[in-house]
């Protein structure tokens, strides 16, 4: 192969990321929307700390992101979220509220049982490669109906009706892991295991997420939200 050809070669990941970025570059980002290094996290650890601080404000009932009309016009020009939240669809779980973040700060992927399938992975790839998220949080929660339904399905050896078996089958491995560990609180243990296993997948799925994680530009963590207290415990 000639030197010129070799120099012009690009990796599959760079080509894919470049294509995604071109597709997302509709309008230029105004200075009011673009997050500066001082205003926004520049590392996964800083992004996590921002969420921890926001949840502490939420628990203390002292939110600072209460005027959602501020920056509305600027947000129409584009988005720059700093973190992605893989959350359950449960109506009591509202990521922007419980982390006290304003519109445009979080890229949220929601499905009952907060697990990742191909669509969820693709969404996270977009968030990481195009939008520049630094952190992925897979967020389980107390009294999760999807995890509870999976436990019941296993114990009764009966699948639920309709399309619900797809949820049960996705969560089933976490329940089996909790059972093997002899958990006394099976619902709580399975909820933790489900969040942890999906967080691990979020940073090891190739090529985009695993490459960014390997370069130290992206991190995935698991957390569980306690509905009664409002507190998120990171695992």
N, C-alpha and C positions, 0 to 999 in steps of 0.2 A: 504493500500500500504506500502511496506517495505521502510525503510529509504534509503537503497542503491538505490532502484528503483527511489525514489523521487529525490535523489541527482543527478542521471544520466539523469533526464528528461531535455529536452531543449525546448525552445519556438519555435513556427513555424517560427518566423522571424529569429532567430539565425540559425536555420537549413537551411533556404533558403539562407541567406547571406553566410553561410559557403560553400554551394554548388556552388553558383555563384563565390565565390572567388577561389575555386579550379579550376573551369572551365577557369578562367581568368589568372591563374598563369602560363602562358606558360614558360617564361624565367625570371631569376632573374633580378631585376632592378639595373642598374649600379648606382654608386654614382653620376655620372654626370646628370642622369635623375631624380633620386629621389629628390623631393623638400624638403629641410630642413625647420625647423621652421623659420629660419632667412630669407630664400629666398622666402618662399611661405606663403600665408595666413593660419592661423591655426584656424580661427573662421569665421563664416558667415559675421560678420561686417567687418573684415579685408579683406575678399574676395570682398565685395562690394566696399570698399574704393579703392582697387586695380583697379577695373573696372572704377570707377569714375576718378581716376588719369589717366588711360589710355585713356579714352575718351577726357579728357582735352588736352592731348598731341596731339591726333588726330585732334581736332578742331583747335589747334594752329599750325598744320602742323609741329610738332616736334616729330615724332615717334622715339622710341628707338629700336623697334623690326623690323629691316630691313634686317638683314642677316639670311635668313631662312636655310642656309646650316649648320649653327652652331648647333651642337648637333644632326645632322641627324642620324649618326650611333648609338648614344646612344638611340635615340627615338625608334629605331628598337627593342630595348629590352623590351619596355613597355611604358605605358602612365600614367601620374599622373595629370590630369586636376584639377583645383581648383574650377571651376564654370561650370554650364551648362547654355546654352542660348537656349531658345525656340524661334526661329526666323521665320519670314515670308520667303518664298522662293524668294521673290522679288530680282531681280538681283542687285539692288542698295544697298542692305543691306548685308554687309559682316562683321559678328561679330568680327573676328580676327582683321580686319583692324580698325573698328570704336572704338574698345576697346584697340587698340595697344598691342595685345598679340601675342606671337610667337606660332608656331606649338606645339601642345601638352598641351597648357594651358587651352583651352576651349573645352567642350563637347557640340556639337551643334546638336540640334534637329530642323529640318526645315520642315515646311509645309505652304502652302499658307494660310494666315490668322492667323498664329501663335497660334493655339488652340491645346488643348491636347485631344487625344483620347486614346484608350487602348494601342496602340503601343507606343505613346509618353510617357505615364505613365511608361510603361515597360522599355523604354529607360532611363528615369530618375531614375528608381529604380536601374538599372544596374550602372548608373553613381554614384549614392549615395552609394549603398551598396558595390560595388566592387572597383570603382575607387576613392572613397573618396571625391567627390565634396562637398563643403561647402555651395554653393549658387546656386539657380536657378533664372534666370532672364527670365521672359516672355516679349519679346520685340516686341511691336507694332511699327508702323512707319507711318509717314505722307503719305497722298495720297495712302492709301492701296487699291489696286484694289479688293482684296477679300472682304473687308468690304464694299466697294462701290457697288460691285455686289450684295451683300446681301441686302443692302438698296434698290437698284433698284428692286430686286426680290419681296421684301415686298410691295413696293409702287405700282408696276405694277401687283402684284398678279400673277406672271409668274415665273416658275422655269427655270433655264438655262438648256441647253442640256447636254447629256452625263452623266458623273459622277460628274459634278459640283454641283448638289444639295446636295451632302454630305458635301461640304464646306459651302454652304449657311445655311444648317440646323445646323451646328456646331456654326456658328457665329450669327445666328438669335437671340438667347436670349440677347446678348449684345446690339443689335440694338433695341430690344423692351424695354430694360431697359432705353436706352438713349431717346427713344421716350416718355416714361412715365415721364421722368424728364423734358420734354419740351425743349430739347437741340436745340439751334438755329443753331449750327454747328453740324449736326447729324453725319457726317463722323468722325469728330474729337472726339466727345463724345463717339461714339460707339467703336472707336479704343481704347480709354482709358479703357472703361468698359470691352472690350474683353480681354485686357491684365490683368486687375485687377482680373477678375473672374477666369481666367486660372492660375494666380499666386496663388490665394487662393486654388484652387484645387491641385496645385503642392505640397503644404505643408500639406494638410489635407487628401489626398488619402492614405488609409491604405493598407497593414500594414506597409510597409517599410518606405515610405516617412513621414507619420504621426508620426511614432515612433521616427525617427531621429529628426524631428522638435520638438517633445515634449521633447526630451533630450537636446535641444539646439545645436545640431550638424549640423543642416541644416535649411536654411531660403530661402523663395521664395519671390521675389519682382517683381513688374511690372515696365516697362519703355516704353517710346515712343521715337523713333529715328526721328529727324527732318532731312529729306534728304537734305534740302537746306542749313542748317547750320552745319550739322554733329554732332550736340549735342544730347545727350541722356538725357531726363528728367525722373528721377525716381519718381514714384507716391507713 
